């Protein structure tokens, strides 16, 4: 938690700098800083703004050159037709392409939520044990799951495909709930382990003197204090699961949102306006979630990757 | 900072506390708690990885139902003698070099900038998170259309600025297509790097900079000897992650160009995808996947080595 809120830490130790900042340099530095800030804001915002505007205008407006960065009029039609499933066209053999978006969003939520619950449970006890009850081989285990990052998804998806075909799990949320553990579980274990490392040990020591069992101490004493870390890990797991594209592409028939968006791209009748609206809908949950828990997520991220 | 030291000393103390008969019970408890996760990862991660390695030395039938005939390193021999592989390797290395350097440098520059005081800083810091929160695939689609030749925002921007005379099909040109996939991927990864760098910078004691300033160190000197030195552990982590992400990148390129035009953006992961799921040559695709995993591992290790040795003067 040393990495705290945006505004808090910097305000404290600056007075020396200000008084001494140097008459010559200060104005120039200020100009450079603001110039940099503007460039940075444009770098991030221009593509996002382009996407937002595209989703809010008609195909006719989209054809205008140069692109209307400030459109004269906006419409919600693209969103309405997507959400009501009336985008027209009958590619894919389904009656309506757009009609698949809402169910896909539902599946994405389902898969991500189940994974969050499952992984918090598994990674919670594992991360806690790695932090407090190290055993012979626990360090090796940690290094192995860190190193597992280099395994390409494409290198393990083949066996998954074969196994799921035999088990008849292809094109079900289970295929994803099972396979996503490959990357969400190691991440969750490392983030939680590092988070538990930061909590003082006295809390459970006091509890165990009272005769509480180790698991009871974890549930009753540690968990309430660890809430920020657990929330942050939950957000990270959700994000990873929501964003996953490759396994879903291979193991399902566009069951979740990302592969469906790619499917939209290859449909002729599906114009960029509708796709833009679908893309906005796909990025709203993760972006909102991260912004809402910005502070926790950033510190968990910083801790999670610091080995 | 004081909290960090307290924490560090505590961490160092604790193992010593657990001696005697309780220690074994504690360790057994640790094993039991880690066992479910470990078991799951063995089944889901280790076994499929080993299977792929096994596939790579067999002539696997295209339905993948059995291993097929053992062929030793034949698949690797085919891979290594194939011009398609080497051209894909070259593309991968160009993509990776651009991705790693730009993500790290832009991330670092952004973090240093957002660590200064200016009006609107909290807003800027929220902005830093946005690209990172976006799914790779989503930003691939976003940049695919942003770079589009008829309705793209990039064309519009460059036209307005007078850089180009008319709309260009950027993604139809091999050079600009590769460049744009790099820029798009960097757009997200630089934000991830920036978040980690900024967290590191926020723990940098202001006294260090002040002392150096009193000693007459200039901005550049302070950046090199204080900021960069302080960020060294973060820099190593970020660069290693960037290298791994670079080699394994798939989503952005798949969404933007699917490896095209021609094979201009066909990095190894795209080539493997085609081998496994379009041509369904599982043996060959698996051999390629083993090569890619090895490349990511070696790339990560070499980066660690380089960064550690370059700084240990």
Interface residues (C-beta under 8 A of the other chain):
Chain A: X2 X3 X4 X6 X7 X9 X10 X11 X12 X13 X14 X16 X17 X20 X25 X30 X33 X34 X36 X37 X40 X41 X43 X44 X45 X46 X47 X48 X50 X51 X54 X62 X63 X65 X66 X67 X69 X122 X123 X125 X126 X128 X129 X130 X132 X133 X134 X135 X136 X138 X141 X145 X147 X148 X149 X150 X151 X152 X153 X154 X155 X156 X157 X158 X159 X160 X161 X162 X178 X179 X181 X182 X185 X186 X189 X197 X198 X200 X201 X214 X239 X242 X243 X244 X245 X246 X250 X258 X259 X261 X262 X265 X272 X275 X276 X279 X282 X283 X286 X287 X289 X290 X291 X294 X297 X298 X299 X301 X302 X305 X306 X307
Chain B: X3 X4 X7 X10 X11 X14 X15 X26 X27 X28 X29 X30 X31 X32 X33 X34 X36 X37 X38 X40 X41 X44 X45 X47 X48 X49 X51 X52 X55 X64 X65 X109 X110 X113 X114 X115 X116 X117 X118 X120 X121 X122 X124 X125 X126 X127 X128 X129 X130 X131 X132 X133 X134 X135 X136 X137 X138 X139 X141 X142 X143 X144 X145 X146 X148 X150 X151 X152 X153 X155 X156 X157 X159 X160 X167 X187 X191 X195 X196 X199 X200 X202 X203 X205 X206 X207 X209 X210 X213 X219 X233 X234 X237 X238 X241 X244 X247 X248 X250 X251 X254 X255 X269 X272 X273 X276 X277 X282 X285 X286 X289 X290 X292 X293 X296 X297 X300
